[in-house]
Amino acid sequence: MQKTLLGTTLWYVGTVLFYAFLLAPLAILIAVSFNPTAMVFPPQGFTLKWYATILEKPDFLHAAWASTLLGIMTAAISTGFGVLAAIGWQRYSGLLKAPISSLLMSPLFIPAVIVALALFQILFMLGIVNNIWTLVAAHVVVTIPYPIRNVMAQMEGFDVRLEEAALSVGATPRQALWRVTLPLLKASIIPSLIITFVLSWNNYTVSVFLANKDWTTLPLQLRAYLQYEYEPFVAAMSTILIVASVILLVVVDRTVGLGGVKKNN
């Protein structure tokens, strides 16, 4: 009994310390964003002027718009191809199924900087750098494993008899896909859209190689600003990024649940 109590206590203490280690830097950053003077902690006062300053910096507004548009395009393309790849993988039963799965998941195991450098080299050789589509393509490459993995997990418990029933009553394969398969996979598709959007919106490693002055994303703009200024304005912008990411995750949890795939299986 004592060993069980001790083990439970240690588990709770370890969990609290782990989350404190993860969240304390974010909490400090948010607190600093309200400091009226400099980037110091604890804050020496309270002000919202740094948040109001955001509206006075068109470069940051343009960067926010670029990041949002890039995130939407990446989420749509990455999730669309990811869903199709996962469905195809689930229905393929050949000898190459395991290697194909490893290939689809490979961007998760290769450092993002290596992927970005390789993409930059290829696109530079082809002479098609410095446009939004190269940036979207790069973001799709590094985010597509997430929708594939989400949909694969749900497809493991997918009942193909539902599609067969639709086909037996006269539906075409395309109609069965749109009216049966995809609606049943929404518990993995919706989170995939939001997760890939957040990953793209916050991406720095890939964007730094392929972005240009017309398509400078918000993380790049923040990094450039830090080279010359070090004030709570940066903390305010970072806080907005944190809050926006949390809101999107809450939306996922309230719509389909963060454990939605498992629940629907």
ROGUSE-713197 format. One record per residue: residue in one letter; z, y, x of N, C-alpha, C, CB in turn; chain. Coordinates in steps of 0.1 Angstrom, whole numbers, padded with zeros to 4 digits. Glycine has a CB too. Layout:
// ROGUSE-713197
VEXDO   type     n_Z     n_Y     n_X    ca_Z    ca_Y    ca_X     c_Z     c_Y     c_X    cb_Z    cb_Y    cb_X   mol
VEXDO      a       Z       Y       X       Z       Y       X       Z       Y       X       Z       Y       X     A
...
//
This chain:
// ROGUSE-713197
VEXDO   type     n_Z     n_Y     n_X    ca_Z    ca_Y    ca_X     c_Z     c_Y     c_X    cb_Z    cb_Y    cb_X   mol
VEXDO      m    0000   -0012    0008    0000    0000    0000    0000    0013    0009    0012    0000   -0009     A
VEXDO      q    0008    0012    0019    0009    0024    0028   -0004    0026    0036    0021    0022    0038     A
VEXDO      k   -0010    0015    0040   -0023    0016    0047   -0033    0021    0038   -0027    0002    0052     A
VEXDO      t   -0033    0017    0025   -0043    0023    0016   -0041    0038    0013   -0042    0015    0002     A
VEXDO      l   -0029    0042    0012   -0025    0056    0010   -0029    0064    0022   -0010    0058    0007     A
VEXDO      l   -0026    0059    0034   -0030    0065    0047   -0045    0067    0048   -0024    0058    0059     A
VEXDO      g   -0052    0056    0045   -0067    0056    0046   -0073    0067    0036   -0073    0043    0043     A
VEXDO      t   -0067    0067    0024   -0072    0077    0014   -0070    0091    0018   -0066    0074    0000     A
VEXDO      t   -0058    0093    0024   -0054    0107    0028   -0063    0111    0040   -0039    0107    0033     A
VEXDO      l   -0065    0102    0049   -0074    0105    0060   -0088    0108    0056   -0074    0094    0071     A
VEXDO      w   -0093    0101    0045   -0106    0103    0040   -0107    0117    0034   -0110    0092    0030     A
VEXDO      y   -0097    0121    0026   -0097    0134    0020   -0097    0145    0030   -0086    0135    0010     A
VEXDO      v   -0088    0143    0040   -0087    0153    0051   -0100    0155    0058   -0075    0150    0060     A
VEXDO      g   -0106    0143    0062   -0119    0144    0069   -0130    0150    0060   -0123    0130    0072     A
VEXDO      t   -0130    0147    0047   -0140    0154    0039   -0138    0169    0038   -0139    0148    0025     A
VEXDO      v   -0126    0173    0037   -0123    0188    0036   -0127    0194    0049   -0108    0190    0033     A
VEXDO      l   -0124    0188    0060   -0127    0194    0073   -0142    0195    0075   -0121    0186    0085     A
VEXDO      f   -0149    0184    0070   -0164    0184    0072   -0170    0195    0064   -0169    0170    0067     A
VEXDO      y   -0166    0197    0051   -0172    0207    0043   -0168    0221    0048   -0168    0206    0028     A
VEXDO      a   -0156    0222    0053   -0151    0235    0059   -0160    0239    0071   -0137    0234    0063     A
VEXDO      f   -0163    0229    0079   -0172    0231    0091   -0186    0235    0086   -0173    0218    0099     A
VEXDO      l   -0191    0230    0075   -0204    0233    0070   -0205    0247    0064   -0209    0223    0061     A
VEXDO      l   -0194    0250    0055   -0195    0261    0047   -0188    0274    0053   -0188    0258    0034     A
VEXDO      a   -0179    0272    0062   -0172    0284    0068   -0182    0294    0074   -0162    0279    0079     A
VEXDO      p   -0192    0290    0082   -0202    0300    0087   -0209    0308    0076   -0212    0293    0096     A
VEXDO      l   -0212    0301    0065   -0219    0307    0054   -0210    0317    0047   -0225    0297    0044     A
VEXDO      a   -0197    0313    0045   -0188    0322    0039   -0186    0334    0047   -0175    0315    0036     A
VEXDO      i   -0185    0333    0060   -0183    0344    0069   -0195    0353    0069   -0180    0340    0084     A
VEXDO      l   -0207    0348    0068   -0219    0356    0068   -0220    0364    0055   -0232    0347    0069     A
VEXDO      i   -0216    0358    0044   -0216    0365    0031   -0206    0376    0031   -0213    0355    0019     A
VEXDO      a   -0194    0373    0037   -0184    0384    0037   -0188    0395    0046   -0171    0378    0043     A
VEXDO      v   -0195    0393    0057   -0200    0403    0066   -0210    0412    0059   -0206    0397    0079     A
VEXDO      s   -0218    0406    0050   -0228    0414    0043   -0223    0426    0035   -0236    0405    0034     A
VEXDO      f   -0210    0425    0032   -0203    0436    0024   -0196    0446    0033   -0194    0431    0014     A
VEXDO      n   -0197    0444    0046   -0190    0453    0056   -0197    0466    0057   -0188    0446    0070     A
VEXDO      p   -0191    0477    0056   -0198    0490    0056   -0202    0495    0070   -0190    0500    0050     A
VEXDO      t   -0197    0489    0081   -0200    0494    0094   -0209    0485    0103   -0187    0496    0101     A
VEXDO      a   -0204    0474    0107   -0211    0465    0116   -0209    0451    0113   -0207    0468    0131     A
VEXDO      m   -0216    0442    0121   -0215    0428    0119   -0202    0422    0125   -0228    0421    0125     A
VEXDO      v   -0191    0425    0119   -0178    0420    0124   -0171    0413    0112   -0170    0432    0129     A
VEXDO      f   -0162    0404    0117   -0154    0397    0107   -0140    0396    0112   -0159    0382    0105     A
VEXDO      p   -0130    0399    0103   -0131    0402    0089   -0137    0415    0086   -0117    0400    0082     A
VEXDO      p   -0142    0417    0074   -0148    0430    0070   -0138    0441    0070   -0155    0429    0056     A
VEXDO      q   -0143    0453    0073   -0134    0465    0074   -0135    0474    0062   -0137    0473    0087     A
VEXDO      g   -0140    0468    0051   -0142    0476    0039   -0152    0468    0030   -0148    0490    0042     A
VEXDO      f   -0156    0475    0020   -0165    0468    0010   -0176    0478    0006   -0158    0463   -0002     A
VEXDO      t   -0189    0474    0007   -0200    0482    0002   -0212    0473   -0002   -0204    0492    0014     A
VEXDO      l   -0220    0479   -0010   -0232    0472   -0015   -0245    0479   -0009   -0233    0471   -0030     A
VEXDO      k   -0243    0488    0000   -0254    0496    0005   -0264    0488    0012   -0249    0507    0014     A
VEXDO      w   -0260    0477    0019   -0270    0469    0026   -0279    0462    0017   -0263    0459    0035     A
VEXDO      y   -0274    0458    0005   -0283    0452   -0005   -0293    0462   -0011   -0274    0446   -0016     A
VEXDO      a   -0288    0475   -0013   -0296    0485   -0018   -0307    0489   -0008   -0288    0498   -0021     A
VEXDO      t   -0304    0487    0005   -0313    0490    0016   -0326    0482    0015   -0307    0489    0029     A
VEXDO      i   -0324    0470    0010   -0335    0460    0009   -0347    0467    0002   -0331    0447    0002     A
VEXDO      l   -0345    0474   -0009   -0355    0480   -0016   -0362    0492   -0009   -0350    0486   -0029     A
VEXDO      e   -0356    0496    0002   -0362    0507    0010   -0370    0501    0022   -0351    0516    0015     A
VEXDO      k   -0371    0488    0023   -0378    0482    0034   -0390    0475    0029   -0369    0473    0043     A
VEXDO      p   -0402    0481    0028   -0414    0474    0023   -0418    0462    0031   -0425    0484    0022     A
VEXDO      d   -0415    0461    0044   -0419    0450    0052   -0411    0437    0047   -0416    0452    0066     A
VEXDO      f   -0399    0439    0043   -0391    0428    0038   -0395    0423    0024   -0376    0431    0038     A
VEXDO      l   -0399    0433    0016   -0404    0430    0002   -0417    0422    0003   -0405    0443   -0006     A
VEXDO      h   -0426    0427    0012   -0438    0420    0014   -0436    0406    0019   -0448    0428    0024     A
VEXDO      a   -0427    0404    0029   -0424    0391    0034   -0418    0382    0024   -0414    0393    0046     A
VEXDO      a   -0409    0388    0015   -0403    0380    0004   -0414    0375   -0005   -0393    0388   -0003     A
VEXDO      w   -0424    0384   -0009   -0435    0380   -0017   -0443    0369   -0010   -0443    0392   -0021     A
VEXDO      a   -0446    0371    0002   -0454    0361    0010   -0447    0347    0010   -0457    0366    0024     A
VEXDO      s   -0434    0347    0012   -0426    0335    0013   -0426    0328   -0001   -0412    0337    0017     A
VEXDO      t   -0425    0336   -0012   -0425    0331   -0025   -0438    0324   -0029   -0421    0341   -0035     A
VEXDO      l   -0449    0332   -0026   -0462    0326   -0029   -0465    0314   -0021   -0473    0337   -0026     A
VEXDO      l   -0462    0314   -0008   -0464    0303    0000   -0455    0291   -0005   -0460    0306    0015     A
VEXDO      g   -0443    0293   -0009   -0435    0282   -0014   -0440    0276   -0027   -0421    0288   -0016     A
VEXDO      i   -0445    0285   -0036   -0451    0279   -0048   -0463    0271   -0045   -0455    0291   -0058     A
VEXDO      m   -0472    0276   -0037   -0484    0268   -0033   -0481    0255   -0026   -0494    0276   -0024     A
VEXDO      t   -0471    0256   -0017   -0467    0244   -0010   -0461    0234   -0019   -0457    0247    0001     A
VEXDO      a   -0452    0238   -0028   -0445    0229   -0038   -0455    0222   -0047   -0435    0237   -0046     A
VEXDO      a   -0465    0230   -0052   -0475    0224   -0061   -0484    0213   -0054   -0484    0235   -0067     A
VEXDO      i   -0489    0217   -0042   -0498    0208   -0035   -0490    0196   -0029   -0505    0215   -0024     A
VEXDO      s   -0479    0199   -0023   -0471    0188   -0017   -0466    0178   -0027   -0459    0194   -0009     A
VEXDO      t   -0461    0183   -0038   -0456    0174   -0049   -0467    0167   -0055   -0448    0182   -0059     A
VEXDO      g   -0479    0173   -0058   -0490    0167   -0064   -0495    0155   -0056   -0501    0177   -0066     A
VEXDO      f   -0498    0158   -0043   -0502    0147   -0034   -0491    0136   -0032   -0507    0152   -0021     A
VEXDO      g   -0479    0141   -0031   -0468    0132   -0029   -0466    0122   -0041   -0455    0139   -0027     A
VEXDO      v   -0468    0127   -0053   -0467    0118   -0065   -0478    0108   -0065   -0468    0126   -0078     A
VEXDO      l   -0490    0112   -0062   -0502    0103   -0062   -0500    0092   -0050   -0515    0110   -0060     A
VEXDO      a   -0495    0097   -0039   -0493    0088   -0028   -0482    0077   -0031   -0489    0095   -0015     A
VEXDO      a   -0472    0082   -0037   -0461    0073   -0041   -0465    0062   -0051   -0449    0080   -0046     A
VEXDO      i   -0473    0067   -0061   -0478    0058   -0071   -0487    0047   -0065   -0485    0065   -0082     A
VEXDO      g   -0496    0052   -0056   -0506    0043   -0049   -0498    0033   -0040   -0516    0051   -0041     A
VEXDO      w   -0488    0038   -0034   -0480    0029   -0025   -0473    0018   -0033   -0470    0037   -0016     A
VEXDO      q   -0468    0022   -0044   -0460    0013   -0052   -0469    0002   -0058   -0453    0020   -0064     A
VEXDO      r   -0482    0005   -0060   -0491   -0005   -0066   -0499   -0013   -0056   -0500    0002   -0075     A
VEXDO      y   -0498   -0009   -0043   -0505   -0016   -0032   -0496   -0027   -0027   -0508   -0006   -0021     A
VEXDO      s   -0502   -0039   -0026   -0494   -0050   -0022   -0499   -0057   -0009   -0493   -0060   -0033     A
VEXDO      g   -0508   -0050   -0002   -0514   -0056    0010   -0504   -0056    0022   -0526   -0048    0014     A
VEXDO      l   -0509   -0061    0033   -0502   -0063    0045   -0498   -0050    0052   -0509   -0072    0055     A
VEXDO      l   -0505   -0039    0048   -0503   -0026    0055   -0493   -0018    0047   -0516   -0019    0056     A
VEXDO      k   -0486   -0023    0037   -0477   -0015    0029   -0466   -0009    0037   -0471   -0023    0018     A
VEXDO      a   -0460   -0017    0046   -0449   -0011    0054   -0454   -0001    0064   -0442   -0023    0062     A
VEXDO      p   -0465   -0003    0071   -0470    0007    0081   -0474    0020    0073   -0482    0002    0088     A
VEXDO      i   -0480    0018    0061   -0483    0030    0053   -0471    0038    0050   -0491    0026    0041     A
VEXDO      s   -0460    0031    0046   -0448    0038    0042   -0442    0046    0055   -0437    0028    0037     A
VEXDO      s   -0443    0039    0066   -0438    0046    0078   -0447    0058    0082   -0438    0036    0090     A
VEXDO      l   -0460    0057    0080   -0469    0068    0082   -0466    0080    0073   -0483    0064    0081     A
VEXDO      l   -0463    0077    0060   -0461    0087    0051   -0447    0095    0054   -0460    0082    0036     A
VEXDO      m   -0438    0087    0059   -0425    0093    0062   -0424    0099    0076   -0414    0082    0060     A
VEXDO      s   -0434    0097    0084   -0434    0101    0098   -0430    0116    0101   -0447    0098    0105     A
VEXDO      p   -0434    0125    0092   -0430    0139    0095   -0415    0141    0095   -0436    0148    0085     A
VEXDO      l   -0408    0132    0089   -0393    0133    0089   -0387    0130    0102   -0387    0124    0078     A
VEXDO      f   -0394    0122    0110   -0389    0117    0123   -0394    0124    0135   -0391    0102    0124     A
VEXDO      i   -0405    0132    0133   -0411    0139    0144   -0405    0153    0143   -0426    0139    0143     A
VEXDO      p   -0400    0159    0155   -0395    0172    0154   -0405    0182    0149   -0391    0177    0168     A
VEXDO      a   -0400    0191    0140   -0409    0201    0134   -0417    0209    0144   -0401    0210    0124     A
VEXDO      v   -0411    0213    0155   -0418    0221    0165   -0430    0214    0171   -0408    0225    0176     A
VEXDO      i   -0429    0200    0172   -0440    0193    0177   -0451    0192    0167   -0435    0178    0181     A
VEXDO      v   -0447    0190    0154   -0457    0190    0144   -0465    0204    0143   -0451    0187    0130     A
VEXDO      a   -0457    0214    0144   -0462    0228    0143   -0472    0230    0155   -0451    0238    0143     A
VEXDO      l   -0468    0227    0167   -0476    0229    0178   -0489    0221    0178   -0468    0225    0191     A
VEXDO      a   -0488    0208    0173   -0500    0200    0172   -0509    0206    0161   -0496    0186    0168     A
VEXDO      l   -0504    0210    0150   -0513    0216    0140   -0519    0229    0145   -0504    0219    0127     A
VEXDO      f   -0511    0237    0152   -0517    0250    0157   -0528    0247    0167   -0506    0258    0164     A
VEXDO      q   -0527    0237    0176   -0537    0233    0185   -0550    0229    0178   -0532    0223    0195     A
VEXDO      i   -0548    0220    0168   -0560    0215    0161   -0567    0226    0153   -0556    0204    0151     A
VEXDO      l   -0559    0234    0146   -0565    0245    0139   -0572    0256    0148   -0555    0252    0130     A
VEXDO      f   -0566    0258    0159   -0571    0268    0169   -0585    0263    0174   -0562    0270    0180     A
VEXDO      m   -0585    0250    0177   -0598    0244    0182   -0609    0245    0171   -0596    0229    0186     A
VEXDO      l   -0605    0244    0159   -0614    0245    0148   -0618    0259    0144   -0609    0237    0136     A
VEXDO      g   -0610    0268    0149   -0612    0282    0147   -0609    0287    0133   -0627    0286    0149     A
VEXDO      i   -0599    0281    0127   -0595    0284    0113   -0580    0288    0112   -0598    0272    0104     A
VEXDO      v   -0575    0294    0122   -0561    0299    0122   -0561    0313    0115   -0555    0300    0136     A
VEXDO      n   -0549    0319    0113   -0547    0332    0108   -0552    0334    0094   -0554    0342    0116     A
VEXDO      n   -0549    0324    0085   -0551    0326    0071   -0541    0318    0063   -0566    0322    0066     A
VEXDO      i   -0539    0321    0051   -0529    0315    0042   -0530    0300    0041   -0528    0322    0029     A
VEXDO      w   -0543    0295    0041   -0545    0281    0038   -0540    0273    0050   -0559    0279    0035     A
VEXDO      t   -0542    0277    0062   -0536    0270    0073   -0521    0269    0073   -0541    0276    0087     A
VEXDO      l   -0515    0280    0069   -0501    0280    0067   -0496    0271    0056   -0495    0294    0065     A
VEXDO      v   -0503    0271    0045   -0500    0261    0034   -0502    0247    0039   -0509    0264    0022     A
VEXDO      a   -0513    0244    0045   -0515    0230    0050   -0504    0226    0059   -0529    0230    0057     A
VEXDO      a   -0499    0234    0068   -0489    0231    0077   -0476    0228    0070   -0487    0242    0088     A
VEXDO      h   -0473    0236    0060   -0460    0235    0052   -0461    0222    0044   -0458    0247    0043     A
VEXDO      v   -0473    0219    0039   -0475    0206    0031   -0472    0194    0040   -0489    0205    0025     A
VEXDO      v   -0477    0194    0052   -0475    0183    0061   -0460    0180    0064   -0482    0186    0075     A
VEXDO      v   -0452    0191    0065   -0438    0189    0069   -0429    0187    0056   -0432    0200    0076     A
VEXDO      t   -0434    0190    0044   -0426    0188    0032   -0430    0176    0024   -0427    0200    0024     A
VEXDO      i   -0442    0171    0025   -0447    0160    0016   -0439    0147    0017   -0461    0157    0020     A
VEXDO      p   -0432    0144    0027   -0423    0132    0027   -0412    0132    0016   -0417    0129    0040     A
VEXDO      y   -0408    0144    0013   -0397    0145    0003   -0401    0141   -0011   -0391    0160    0003     A
VEXDO      p   -0412    0147   -0017   -0416    0142   -0030   -0421    0127   -0029   -0428    0150   -0035     A
VEXDO      i   -0427    0123   -0018   -0430    0109   -0017   -0418    0100   -0018   -0438    0106   -0004     A
VEXDO      r   -0408    0103   -0011   -0396    0095   -0011   -0389    0096   -0024   -0386    0100    0000     A
VEXDO      n   -0388    0107   -0031   -0382    0108   -0044   -0389    0100   -0054   -0382    0123   -0049     A
VEXDO      v   -0402    0101   -0054   -0410    0093   -0064   -0410    0078   -0061   -0425    0098   -0065     A
VEXDO      m   -0411    0075   -0048   -0410    0061   -0045   -0397    0054   -0050   -0410    0059   -0029     A
VEXDO      a   -0386    0062   -0049   -0373    0056   -0053   -0373    0054   -0068   -0362    0066   -0050     A
VEXDO      q   -0379    0063   -0076   -0380    0060   -0090   -0390    0049   -0094   -0383    0073   -0098     A
VEXDO      m   -0401    0049   -0086   -0411    0039   -0089   -0406    0025   -0087   -0423    0041   -0081     A
VEXDO      e   -0396    0023   -0079   -0390    0009   -0077   -0386    0003   -0090   -0379    0010   -0067     A
VEXDO      g   -0381    0011   -0100   -0377    0006   -0112   -0386    0009   -0124   -0363    0011   -0116     A
VEXDO      f   -0398    0013   -0121   -0408    0017   -0131   -0414    0005   -0138   -0420    0025   -0125     A
VEXDO      d   -0414    0005   -0151   -0419   -0006   -0159   -0434   -0004   -0162   -0411   -0007   -0173     A
VEXDO      v   -0443   -0011   -0155   -0457   -0009   -0156   -0462   -0014   -0170   -0464   -0017   -0145     A
VEXDO      r   -0454   -0021   -0177   -0458   -0026   -0190   -0460   -0014   -0200   -0448   -0035   -0196     A
VEXDO      l   -0454   -0003   -0197   -0456    0009   -0205   -0470    0014   -0204   -0446    0020   -0202     A
VEXDO      e   -0475    0014   -0191   -0489    0018   -0189   -0498    0008   -0195   -0492    0020   -0174     A
VEXDO      e   -0495   -0005   -0194   -0504   -0015   -0199   -0505   -0014   -0214   -0499   -0029   -0195     A
VEXDO      a   -0494   -0010   -0220   -0494   -0009   -0235   -0503    0003   -0239   -0479   -0007   -0240     A
VEXDO      a   -0502    0014   -0232   -0511    0025   -0235   -0525    0021   -0233   -0507    0037   -0226     A
VEXDO      l   -0529    0014   -0222   -0542    0010   -0220   -0547    0000   -0231   -0544    0003   -0206     A
VEXDO      s   -0538   -0008   -0236   -0542   -0018   -0246   -0545   -0012   -0259   -0531   -0028   -0248     A
VEXDO      v   -0541    0000   -0262   -0544    0007   -0275   -0555    0017   -0273   -0531    0014   -0280     A
VEXDO      g   -0562    0017   -0262   -0574    0025   -0261   -0573    0037   -0251   -0578    0030   -0274     A
VEXDO      a   -0561    0039   -0245   -0560    0050   -0235   -0568    0047   -0223   -0545    0053   -0232     A
VEXDO      t   -0574    0058   -0217   -0581    0056   -0204   -0570    0056   -0193   -0591    0067   -0202     A
VEXDO      p   -0574    0052   -0181   -0564    0052   -0170   -0559    0067   -0167   -0570    0047   -0157     A
VEXDO      r   -0567    0077   -0169   -0563    0090   -0167   -0553    0095   -0178   -0575    0100   -0167     A
VEXDO      q   -0556    0091   -0190   -0547    0094   -0201   -0533    0087   -0199   -0553    0091   -0214     A
VEXDO      a   -0534    0075   -0195   -0521    0068   -0192   -0513    0074   -0182   -0524    0053   -0189     A
VEXDO      l   -0520    0079   -0171   -0513    0086   -0161   -0506    0099   -0166   -0523    0090   -0149     A
VEXDO      w   -0514    0107   -0173   -0509    0120   -0177   -0499    0119   -0189   -0520    0129   -0182     A
VEXDO      r   -0501    0109   -0198   -0492    0109   -0210   -0481    0099   -0209   -0501    0106   -0221     A
VEXDO      v   -0482    0090   -0199   -0471    0080   -0198   -0464    0080   -0185   -0477    0066   -0200     A
VEXDO      t   -0472    0078   -0174   -0466    0077   -0161   -0459    0090   -0156   -0476    0073   -0150     A
VEXDO      l   -0466    0101   -0156   -0460    0114   -0151   -0448    0118   -0159   -0471    0124   -0151     A
VEXDO      p   -0449    0118   -0173   -0436    0122   -0180   -0424    0113   -0177   -0439    0121   -0195     A
VEXDO      l   -0426    0101   -0174   -0415    0092   -0171   -0410    0094   -0157   -0420    0077   -0172     A
VEXDO      l   -0418    0101   -0148   -0414    0104   -0135   -0409    0118   -0133   -0426    0102   -0125     A
VEXDO      k   -0407    0125   -0144   -0403    0139   -0143   -0389    0141   -0136   -0402    0146   -0156     A
VEXDO      a   -0381    0130   -0136   -0367    0131   -0130   -0368    0131   -0115   -0359    0119   -0134     A
VEXDO      s   -0380    0127   -0109   -0382    0129   -0095   -0392    0140   -0092   -0387    0115   -0089     A
VEXDO      i   -0401    0143   -0101   -0411    0153   -0099   -0405    0167   -0099   -0422    0152   -0109     A
VEXDO      i   -0396    0170   -0108   -0390    0184   -0109   -0382    0187   -0097   -0382    0185   -0122     A
VEXDO      p   -0373    0178   -0093   -0365    0181   -0081   -0374    0182   -0068   -0355    0170   -0078     A
VEXDO      s   -0385    0174   -0068   -0394    0175   -0056   -0400    0189   -0056   -0405    0164   -0058     A
VEXDO      l   -0404    0194   -0067   -0410    0208   -0067   -0401    0218   -0062   -0415    0211   -0082     A
VEXDO      i   -0388    0217   -0066   -0378    0227   -0062   -0374    0226   -0048   -0366    0227   -0071     A
VEXDO      i   -0373    0213   -0043   -0368    0211   -0030   -0379    0215   -0020   -0365    0196   -0028     A
VEXDO      t   -0392    0211   -0023   -0403    0215   -0014   -0405    0231   -0014   -0416    0209   -0018     A
VEXDO      f   -0402    0237   -0025   -0403    0252   -0025   -0392    0258   -0016   -0401    0257   -0039     A
VEXDO      v   -0380    0253   -0017   -0369    0258   -0009   -0372    0255    0006   -0356    0251   -0013     A
VEXDO      l   -0377    0243    0009   -0379    0240    0023   -0390    0249    0029   -0384    0225    0025     A
VEXDO      s   -0401    0252    0021   -0411    0260    0025   -0407    0275    0026   -0423    0259    0016     A
VEXDO      w   -0399    0279    0017   -0395    0293    0016   -0386    0297    0028   -0387    0296    0003     A
VEXDO      n   -0378    0287    0033   -0369    0289    0044   -0374    0285    0057   -0356    0282    0041     A
VEXDO      n   -0386    0279    0058   -0391    0274    0070   -0394    0285    0080   -0404    0266    0067     A
VEXDO      y   -0390    0282    0093   -0392    0291    0104   -0401    0284    0114   -0379    0296    0110     A
VEXDO      t   -0398    0272    0118   -0404    0265    0129   -0419    0264    0128   -0398    0251    0130     A
VEXDO      v   -0424    0260    0117   -0438    0259    0115   -0445    0273    0113   -0442    0250    0103     A
VEXDO      s   -0438    0281    0106   -0444    0294    0103   -0446    0303    0115   -0436    0302    0093     A
VEXDO      v   -0437    0301    0125   -0438    0310    0137   -0451    0307    0145   -0426    0308    0146     A
VEXDO      f   -0457    0295    0144   -0469    0292    0151   -0481    0297    0143   -0470    0277    0153     A
VEXDO      l   -0481    0297    0130   -0493    0299    0122   -0493    0311    0114   -0495    0287    0114     A
VEXDO      a   -0482    0318    0112   -0482    0331    0104   -0489    0342    0112   -0468    0335    0101     A
VEXDO      n   -0493    0352    0104   -0499    0364    0110   -0494    0376    0103   -0515    0364    0109     A
VEXDO      k   -0498    0388    0107   -0493    0401    0102   -0494    0402    0087   -0499    0413    0109     A
VEXDO      d   -0505    0396    0082   -0507    0396    0067   -0499    0386    0059   -0522    0394    0064     A
VEXDO      w   -0494    0376    0066   -0487    0365    0060   -0474    0362    0068   -0495    0352    0058     A
VEXDO      t   -0466    0373    0070   -0453    0371    0077   -0442    0367    0067   -0449    0384    0084     A
VEXDO      t   -0436    0356    0069   -0427    0351    0059   -0413    0358    0061   -0425    0335    0060     A
VEXDO      l   -0404    0356    0052   -0391    0362    0052   -0383    0358    0065   -0383    0360    0040     A
VEXDO      p   -0382    0345    0068   -0375    0341    0080   -0380    0347    0092   -0375    0326    0081     A
VEXDO      l   -0393    0348    0093   -0399    0354    0105   -0396    0369    0106   -0415    0353    0105     A
VEXDO      q   -0396    0376    0094   -0393    0390    0094   -0379    0393    0098   -0396    0396    0080     A
VEXDO      l   -0370    0384    0093   -0356    0385    0097   -0354    0383    0112   -0347    0375    0090     A
VEXDO      r   -0361    0373    0118   -0360    0371    0132   -0365    0383    0140   -0367    0358    0136     A
VEXDO      a   -0376    0389    0136   -0382    0400    0143   -0372    0412    0142   -0395    0404    0137     A
VEXDO      y   -0366    0414    0130   -0356    0425    0128   -0344    0424    0137   -0352    0426    0113     A
VEXDO      l   -0340    0411    0139   -0328    0409    0148   -0331    0412    0163   -0324    0395    0147     A
VEXDO      q   -0343    0413    0167   -0346    0417    0180   -0343    0431    0184   -0361    0414    0183     A
VEXDO      y   -0343    0439    0173   -0341    0454    0175   -0328    0459    0168   -0353    0461    0171     A
VEXDO      e   -0324    0453    0158   -0312    0457    0150   -0303    0446    0148   -0317    0464    0137     A
VEXDO      y   -0290    0449    0148   -0280    0439    0145   -0269    0445    0136   -0273    0433    0158     A
VEXDO      e   -0272    0445    0123   -0264    0452    0113   -0262    0443    0101   -0269    0466    0110     A
VEXDO      p   -0252    0446    0092   -0250    0438    0081   -0262    0436    0071   -0239    0443    0073     A
VEXDO      f   -0272    0444    0073   -0284    0443    0065   -0290    0428    0066   -0295    0453    0069     A
VEXDO      v   -0289    0423    0078   -0294    0410    0081   -0286    0400    0073   -0294    0406    0096     A
VEXDO      a   -0273    0402    0073   -0264    0393    0066   -0266    0394    0051   -0249    0396    0069     A
VEXDO      a   -0270    0406    0046   -0273    0407    0032   -0285    0399    0028   -0274    0422    0028     A
VEXDO      m   -0296    0400    0036   -0308    0393    0033   -0306    0378    0034   -0319    0397    0043     A
VEXDO      s   -0298    0374    0044   -0294    0360    0045   -0286    0355    0033   -0286    0357    0058     A
VEXDO      t   -0277    0363    0028   -0270    0360    0016   -0279    0357    0004   -0259    0370    0013     A
VEXDO      i   -0289    0366    0003   -0298    0364   -0008   -0305    0351   -0007   -0308    0376   -0009     A
VEXDO      l   -0309    0347    0005   -0316    0334    0007   -0307    0323    0003   -0320    0333    0022     A
VEXDO      i   -0294    0324    0007   -0284    0313    0004   -0282    0312   -0011   -0271    0316    0011     A
VEXDO      v   -0280    0324   -0018   -0278    0324   -0032   -0290    0318   -0040   -0274    0338   -0037     A
VEXDO      a   -0302    0322   -0035   -0314    0318   -0042   -0315    0302   -0041   -0326    0325   -0036     A
VEXDO      s   -0312    0297   -0029   -0313    0283   -0027   -0303    0275   -0035   -0311    0280   -0012     A
VEXDO      v   -0291    0281   -0036   -0281    0274   -0044   -0285    0274   -0059   -0267    0281   -0042     A
VEXDO      i   -0290    0286   -0064   -0294    0287   -0078   -0305    0276   -0081   -0300    0301   -0081     A
VEXDO      l   -0314    0274   -0072   -0325    0264   -0074   -0319    0250   -0075   -0336    0265   -0063     A
VEXDO      l   -0310    0247   -0066   -0303    0234   -0066   -0295    0232   -0079   -0294    0233   -0054     A
VEXDO      v   -0289    0243   -0084   -0282    0242   -0096   -0291    0239   -0108   -0273    0254   -0099     A
VEXDO      v   -0303    0245   -0107   -0313    0243   -0118   -0317    0229   -0118   -0325    0252   -0116     A
VEXDO      v   -0319    0223   -0106   -0323    0209   -0105   -0312    0200   -0111   -0325    0205   -0091     A
VEXDO      d   -0299    0203   -0108   -0288    0195   -0113   -0286    0196   -0128   -0275    0200   -0106     A
VEXDO      r   -0289    0208   -0133   -0287    0210   -0148   -0299    0205   -0156   -0285    0225   -0151     A
VEXDO      t   -0310    0204   -0150   -0322    0199   -0157   -0323    0184   -0157   -0335    0205   -0152     A
VEXDO      v   -0324    0178   -0145   -0325    0163   -0144   -0314    0157   -0136   -0338    0160   -0137     A
VEXDO      g   -0305    0165   -0130   -0294    0160   -0123   -0298    0156   -0108   -0288    0147   -0129     A
VEXDO      l   -0290    0159   -0099   -0293    0156   -0085   -0293    0141   -0083   -0282    0162   -0075     A
VEXDO      g   -0287    0134   -0092   -0288    0119   -0091   -0297    0114   -0102   -0275    0113   -0092     A
VEXDO      g   -0307    0123   -0107   -0315    0119   -0118   -0323    0107   -0116   -0324    0131   -0121     A
VEXDO      v   -0328    0105   -0104   -0337    0093   -0102   -0329    0080   -0104   -0343    0093   -0088     A
VEXDO      k   -0317    0080   -0099   -0309    0068   -0101   -0305    0066   -0116   -0297    0068   -0092     A
VEXDO      k   -0302    0077   -0122   -0298    0076   -0136   -0309    0071   -0145   -0293    0089   -0142     A
VEXDO      n   -0321    0074   -0142   -0333    0070   -0150   -0338    0056   -0147   -0344    0080   -0148     A
VEXDO      n   -0332    0050   -0136   -0336    0037   -0133   -0326    0027   -0140   -0336    0035   -0118     A
//
